[in-house]
Every structure is written in structure tokens, then in C-alpha cells.
Amino acid sequence: MSGSETHTPKQGPMAGFEETVKDFWRSRPVRPAHGRKFAGVAAGVGYRYGIDPTVVRVALVAATVFGGFGVFFYLLGWLFLPQEGDSVSAFEGLIGRGRTSSSPAFAVLLLILLIPGLSWTFSGGWLTDGTGLIGFALMAVALYLLHRSRGQYNRPVMPSPAYPTAAFSMSTASAPASSATADGSWDPLAADPSAWDLPNASPSGGLPPQTPPPPPAAPMPRRRKSKIGAATFGIAMLVAGVGVVLNLDGQSWFSIQHVVGLTLGVVGLGLVAGAFVRGGRGLIGLAVPLAIVGMALTTVPFENFSVKGGVGDLTATPYQASDVLPEYHRSAGNIDLDLTKLPAGTSVTTKVTNGAGNSTVLVPMGAEVKLTCETEAGDIDCLGQSRSGVGLDSVDFTAPGNGQKIDLKVKNGVGNVEVRRG
């Protein structure tokens, strides 16, 4: 026994997983200086693995709308993927691992932005039934499988260090230490000139022959213009139009949120299809505003909005119980409802819903009022109960009285809700 210990490489799935992760970090995508839309994260991932960057952008937008993780993933890429021409990423430059064009202050700013980005992803509005966590897992698995299958393509070459390294040729290092040459002359470099590692000279003693430059590359053939962009735009407009018509016809499922989501889905499919035929890039100009609208509709529930609700102020003063409508509805505008003219002993039930605007209801002085007041953003002042802010809990109580009996619900998307006696 020699006493030496033989180490064998790891075997099994975990070994392959570990090697893939390490190789991903060593050859991670580089954010390009040209051809990017913002910070170059999507373009870097696309170029690294030989896929159209539009596909990556669509995936990030989808991850942002459905789960919110796209923003956090983009910030991670901005922080940990080096930019073209840099030797390390912004985070590595912050901790002194190498040269980067990102300042330490900017790297700290990205780190700070990760905190609200992560909390936005895992807050109650975005993590409904684990959507944010599922989105994180799907994106991580997709990136892992992408590197496993296409990691051999377009491996980036990091730039060499900015400072020169001390390198000596083998011939110089092995030269004799004597300072005298064979003919007896003194050698100030303490090496025989015959051992110097110089470029090969021509036999005549002149400069070595120059290699002619390679001929310029032939221009790329012009791509045929794809029609997938126009076809996708037409289908998206058709879907949006049908959704609006069905909403007007009373189909409650086709709300603004669902119509925007269906339209964005069609545009997303067009972008994915265009990535394979190299077309449809103009659809990005339609996908971005639709994604912004989708995020707004997801963050703030606008279920009170509908085309059927109408726009403008609504004022009503019923004098009989039969004049009271089951619902007073506006998509945008102020609603003023006066119930003080109802006869004594009347019992009515009604609802006031408003998408954006103020809702004010007057009830008789001695009426018994069963009341529910709610607004997503604004002030609530209902028979002495007051609240103010965003995402408020509803005010729900019964005010006693000896006169009329009124069952009233007032619900706003954005705006003030006020119920008072008059």
C-alpha cells in the first residue's frame, strides 16, 4: 500500500446537475452593448443559446403578468450578468472581483431594487395560490434545461486583464547566467543573443512577409418579410372586438381584464411563432402597452368597469319604491343617489357600483340602514364610519332606525364613497 488516496469523480444525476450549474456560471450570458431594448438581459440570454431574444422577452412579460417574477428575474440578470467588454458582473465588481463598467453605487441600487421586486412577487396580490413561486420554479427549470441542451453554443470569451502579465519565453528562461557571449563580447542581458525568442525574419534580413488580410465577408441575403405580424394583429383585433361585443351582450365573463388577457395571449403566440420564422418584431410595440394594462388590471381590481356601465355623471331621486333601480352603475363618473324622498314605511334594496369616480348616497334621517361600503382606493365616510387609503376593508354594519328599511351596498374601484343622512 502506497498510502495515497484515489479520488473518483461524482456519479449520478446530482453530479450532472452540479456540473451544469457550475458550467452555466462560468459561461453565463453576456449583456450585449448593441441590439438590446433596455439592459440587455433578454438579448444576452437569446444570443447565448441561439434563440430569438423576442422569445425571452415574451417569457419575461408573461412571468411578470402571471406571477410577477419576471421583474425580479430581470433585475437578477442585470446584477449578475456581465456587460459586453467587462470581465465581471456588477455584483462581482462591487466585491472587488474584477473590472466592470457599472459603478459600485449602481450595483448597490440594483441590490436595493431586488427587495421591493421580491416583495412584489411574493405579496398577496401576486402570489395567489402560489403563482409567484411556481413562476420562479418554471423559469429556473427552463434556464437549466436550456443550458443543458444548448450550452455548447456561443460560449462567451471574457476579455483579458487590463494590466500586462509577466511572461517569459522558455528560451530566455533557460539561457546561461553568464554575461559573456561566445565571441567574448559582453552581453548586458546576460543571455546569448542566439537564444533570444525573436520573430522570424526573412532570409534577406528584412521584415517578415505580411499575411494579406482576409477578403470581406459577403453581405447577408435580405430576409423575406414575414406576414405573421399583420396576421397576428388582425386576429388580436378580432378577438378584442368579439370580447367587447359579448360584454355589451351581457356576458359577464368577458370583462376588461379577460378581453385584455385574451388579446395579449394572441399577441404572445404571434411573437413566439415569429421567433421561428424571424418575423413579427413589430408586435412588441403592441405587447408592451397591453402588458402594462394587464399589470394595472391585476394589481387594482377593476371589476366595476364594463362598457355597459357607461361614462359620465349619474343623478337619481326616486319618489316611490318602484322607482328604485336594483343597481346604479357607472364605469367612470360621479353617482349621486337621493333616497330621502321615499314614503314612510318603504323597504328597498339597491346597489351602487362605480369604476372611477365618487359615489354619494343620501338616506332618510330615521331610516334603518343595512349598509356595506367599499372602495379599492379612496376615502370611505358612511354614517360616521371613516377610512382612507388603498385596498381598504369594507365597512359593513346596520344603522338602527324607526322609518324606512334600506338595504344598501356601495362599491367603488377608485374614488370616494359617502353615505349620509339628509
Backbone hydrogen bonds, N-H to C=O, Kabsch-Sander energy under -0.5 kcal/mol:
donor,donor_aa,acceptor,acceptor_aa,energy
7,H,5,E,-0.5
8,T,6,T,-0.5
16,G,12,G,-1.5
17,F,13,P,-2.4
18,E,14,M,-2.6
19,E,15,A,-2.3
20,T,16,G,-2.0
21,V,17,F,-2.3
22,K,18,E,-2.4
23,D,19,E,-2.6
24,F,20,T,-2.2
25,W,21,V,-2.0
26,R,22,K,-2.2
27,S,23,D,-2.2
28,R,25,W,-0.9
31,R,82,P,-2.8
44,G,40,G,-2.3
45,V,41,V,-2.3
46,G,42,A,-2.5
47,Y,43,A,-2.8
48,R,44,G,-2.1
49,Y,45,V,-1.7
50,G,46,G,-0.5
50,G,47,Y,-0.6
51,I,46,G,-2.4
55,V,52,D,-1.5
56,V,52,D,-0.9
57,R,53,P,-2.3
58,V,54,T,-2.6
59,A,55,V,-2.1
60,L,56,V,-2.2
61,V,57,R,-2.5
62,A,58,V,-2.8
63,A,59,A,-2.4
64,T,60,L,-1.6
65,V,61,V,-2.5
66,F,62,A,-2.7
67,G,65,V,-0.8
68,G,63,A,-1.0
69,F,63,A,-1.1
71,V,68,G,-0.6
72,F,68,G,-0.7
73,F,69,F,-2.6
74,Y,70,G,-2.2
75,L,71,V,-2.2
76,L,72,F,-2.1
77,G,73,F,-2.2
78,W,74,Y,-2.3
79,L,75,L,-1.8
80,F,76,L,-2.6
81,L,77,G,-2.0
84,E,31,R,-2.8
86,D,83,Q,-2.6
87,S,99,R,-1.5
88,V,99,R,-1.4
91,F,79,L,-2.1
93,G,89,S,-2.3
94,L,90,A,-1.7
95,I,91,F,-1.4
96,G,93,G,-1.1
97,R,92,E,-3.0
107,A,103,S,-2.0
108,V,104,P,-2.2
109,L,105,A,-2.0
110,L,106,F,-2.2
111,L,107,A,-2.0
112,I,108,V,-2.2
113,L,109,L,-2.4
114,L,110,L,-1.3
115,I,111,L,-0.6
115,I,112,I,-1.1
117,G,113,L,-1.9
118,L,114,L,-2.5
119,S,115,I,-2.4
120,W,116,P,-2.6
121,T,117,G,-1.7
122,F,118,L,-2.3
123,S,120,W,-0.7
126,W,123,S,-0.6
127,L,123,S,-2.3
130,G,127,L,-1.9
131,T,128,T,-0.9
134,I,130,G,-2.3
135,G,131,T,-2.5
136,F,132,G,-2.1
137,A,133,L,-2.2
138,L,134,I,-2.6
139,M,135,G,-2.2
140,A,136,F,-2.3
141,V,137,A,-2.5
142,A,138,L,-2.4
143,L,139,M,-2.3
144,Y,140,A,-2.1
145,L,141,V,-2.7
146,L,142,A,-2.2
147,H,143,L,-2.0
148,R,144,Y,-2.2
149,S,145,L,-2.1
150,R,146,L,-2.4
151,G,147,H,-1.6
153,Y,150,R,-1.6
158,M,156,P,-0.6
167,A,165,T,-0.9
173,A,169,S,-2.3
174,S,170,M,-1.5
175,A,172,T,-1.4
181,T,185,S,-2.6
184,G,181,T,-1.5
187,D,179,S,-4.1
190,A,187,D,-1.9
195,A,192,D,-2.6
196,W,193,P,-1.3
198,L,196,W,-1.3
202,S,206,G,-1.2
205,G,202,S,-2.1
231,A,227,K,-2.1
232,T,228,I,-2.5
233,F,229,G,-2.3
234,G,230,A,-2.2
235,I,231,A,-2.2
236,A,232,T,-2.6
237,M,233,F,-2.3
238,L,234,G,-2.0
239,V,235,I,-2.6
240,A,236,A,-2.5
241,G,237,M,-2.4
242,V,238,L,-2.5
243,G,239,V,-2.3
244,V,240,A,-2.1
245,V,241,G,-2.3
246,L,242,V,-2.4
247,N,243,G,-1.9
248,L,244,V,-2.3
249,D,245,V,-1.5
250,G,247,N,-1.5
251,Q,246,L,-2.6
252,S,250,G,-1.1
254,F,251,Q,-1.1
255,S,253,W,-2.1
259,V,255,S,-2.4
260,V,256,I,-2.5
261,G,257,Q,-2.4
262,L,258,H,-2.6
263,T,259,V,-2.3
264,L,260,V,-2.7
265,G,261,G,-2.1
266,V,262,L,-2.0
267,V,263,T,-2.2
268,G,264,L,-2.6
269,L,265,G,-2.3
270,G,266,V,-2.1
271,L,267,V,-2.2
272,V,268,G,-2.4
273,A,269,L,-2.7
274,G,270,G,-2.5
275,A,271,L,-1.4
276,F,272,V,-0.7
276,F,273,A,-0.9
277,V,273,A,-1.0
278,R,274,G,-0.8
279,G,274,G,-2.4
283,L,280,G,-1.4
284,I,281,R,-1.9
285,G,282,G,-1.0
286,L,283,L,-1.0
287,A,283,L,-2.6
288,V,284,I,-2.4
290,L,286,L,-1.5
291,A,287,A,-2.4
292,I,288,V,-2.1
293,V,289,P,-2.5
294,G,290,L,-2.6
295,M,291,A,-2.5
296,A,292,I,-2.2
297,L,293,V,-2.6
298,T,294,G,-1.8
299,T,295,M,-2.5
300,V,296,A,-2.5
305,F,302,F,-1.9
309,G,306,S,-0.9
310,G,306,S,-0.6
310,G,307,V,-0.7
312,G,332,A,-3.5
314,L,334,N,-3.1
316,A,336,D,-2.4
323,D,320,Q,-1.3
324,V,320,Q,-0.5
324,V,321,A,-1.1
328,Y,351,K,-2.7
329,H,327,E,-0.5
330,R,353,T,-1.6
331,S,310,G,-3.0
332,A,310,G,-1.1
333,G,356,A,-2.9
335,I,358,N,-2.6
336,D,314,L,-2.9
337,L,360,T,-2.7
338,D,316,A,-2.5
339,L,337,L,-0.6
339,L,362,L,-2.6
342,L,339,L,-1.1
346,T,343,P,-1.3
348,V,405,K,-2.1
350,T,407,D,-2.3
351,K,326,P,-0.8
352,V,409,K,-3.2
353,T,328,Y,-2.5
354,N,411,K,-2.2
355,G,330,R,-2.4
356,A,331,S,-0.8
357,G,414,V,-2.7
359,S,416,N,-2.7
360,T,335,I,-2.9
361,V,418,E,-2.3
362,L,337,L,-2.6
363,V,420,R,-2.1
367,A,364,P,-1.0
368,E,404,Q,-3.1
369,V,367,A,-0.6
369,V,399,A,-2.1
370,K,368,E,-0.5
370,K,406,I,-2.8
371,L,369,V,-0.7
371,L,397,F,-2.9
372,T,408,L,-1.5
373,C,395,V,-2.7
374,E,410,V,-2.0
376,E,412,N,-1.1
376,E,413,G,-0.6
377,A,413,G,-0.6
378,G,389,G,-2.6
380,I,387,R,-3.3
381,D,417,V,-2.4
382,C,385,Q,-2.8
383,L,381,D,-0.6
383,L,419,V,-2.9
385,Q,382,C,-2.0
386,S,384,G,-0.6
387,R,380,I,-2.2
389,G,378,G,-2.1
391,G,376,E,-4.0
392,L,375,T,-0.8
395,V,373,C,-3.0
396,D,394,S,-0.6
397,F,371,L,-2.0
399,A,369,V,-3.2
402,N,366,G,-1.1
403,G,366,G,-2.9
405,K,346,T,-2.2
406,I,368,E,-2.9
406,I,404,Q,-0.6
407,D,348,V,-2.6
408,L,370,K,-2.8
408,L,406,I,-0.7
409,K,350,T,-1.2
410,V,372,T,-3.1
411,K,352,V,-3.1
412,N,374,E,-2.6
413,G,354,N,-2.4
414,V,355,G,-1.9
415,G,377,A,-2.8
417,V,379,D,-2.9
418,E,359,S,-2.5
419,V,381,D,-2.2
420,R,361,V,-2.1
422,G,363,V,-2.1
